[in-house]
Amino acid sequence: MIIIPIKEGENIERALKKFKRKFEKTGVIKELRERQHHVKPSEERRETIKRAKYKQHLQQEEE
């Protein structure tokens, strides 16, 4: 459970912003999205290689 201490007279918007930041740091949403569908290890590996090739291509274009 996330607890955010609110000082008296503190703006609700600021407290909500703190809550959202803490909630995002826990990684709950990211984990939930990953669990929604299963990706085979071979497909995951293929995707990482594809990303690495793309990044390398961009770096070569800069030079």
Secondary structure as GFF3:
##gff-version 3
##sequence-region A 1 63
A	DSSP	alpha_helix	12	26	.	.	.	ID=ss1
A	DSSP	alpha_helix	28	36	.	.	.	ID=ss2
A	DSSP	alpha_helix	41	62	.	.	.	ID=ss3
###
